[in-house]
Amino acid sequence: MLKISWKFAMILIIGAGLILLGLSGFREGFQAGMPGRRCGVDLPTCPPGTQCMNGFCETPKAPALPKNELPVYP
């Protein structure tokens, strides 16, 4: 059976963690500075016909995809 010291095991685990952290590159799905009018606390209110949603003034209607032109058989 292979015996390794606990110091070597800890260095190996920390090294693998740092490699994985480096590969991820601290990426996050949030994109700051998106276009649109900002709203919220200490910011101006939205114009009529829009609502403050996730910090931006948007219309409250649900997004819809364009009609599919491909034939669909039931």
C-alpha positions in Angstrom: 0.0 0.0 0.0 1.2 3.5 -0.9 2.0 5.6 2.2 2.2 9.4 1.8 2.7 11.9 4.6 -0.2 14.1 5.6 1.8 17.2 4.6 2.2 15.9 1.1 -1.5 15.0 0.9 -2.5 18.5 2.1 -0.1 20.2 -0.5 -1.6 17.9 -3.2 -5.2 18.9 -2.2 -4.4 22.6 -2.0 -2.5 22.5 -5.3 -5.4 20.7 -7.1 -7.8 23.3 -5.6 -5.7 26.2 -6.8 -5.5 24.7 -10.3 -9.3 24.3 -10.5 -9.7 27.8 -9.2 -7.3 29.1 -11.8 -9.1 27.2 -14.6 -12.5 28.7 -13.5 -10.9 32.2 -13.7 -13.4 33.6 -11.2 -16.0 33.7 -13.9 -19.5 34.7 -12.9 -22.7 35.0 -15.0 -23.3 38.6 -13.9 -22.5 41.3 -16.4 -22.2 44.8 -15.1 -23.0 47.8 -17.2 -25.8 46.4 -19.3 -27.7 48.8 -21.5 -30.9 50.2 -20.1 -32.2 52.7 -17.6 -31.3 51.9 -14.0 -33.8 52.1 -11.2 -34.1 51.2 -7.6 -33.1 52.6 -4.2 -31.6 56.1 -4.5 -32.1 56.0 -8.3 -34.9 57.8 -10.4 -38.2 56.1 -10.9 -39.2 54.4 -14.1 -41.2 56.2 -16.8 -44.9 55.3 -17.3 -45.5 51.9 -18.9 -42.4 50.3 -17.4 -41.5 48.7 -14.0 -38.3 48.4 -12.1 -37.2 44.7 -12.5 -33.8 43.6 -11.3 -32.5 47.1 -11.2 -33.6 48.1 -14.8 -36.7 49.7 -16.2 -38.5 47.1 -18.3 -41.9 46.5 -19.8 -43.9 44.0 -17.7 -44.9 41.8 -20.7 -43.4 38.3 -20.9 -40.9 37.7 -23.7 -42.1 35.7 -26.6 -40.3 33.8 -29.3 -41.2 34.4 -33.0 -43.6 32.0 -34.6 -42.0 28.8 -35.8 -42.1 28.5 -39.6 -41.3 24.7 -39.6 -44.2 22.3 -40.1 -45.2 20.6 -36.9 -47.1 17.4 -37.0 -49.2 16.2 -33.9 
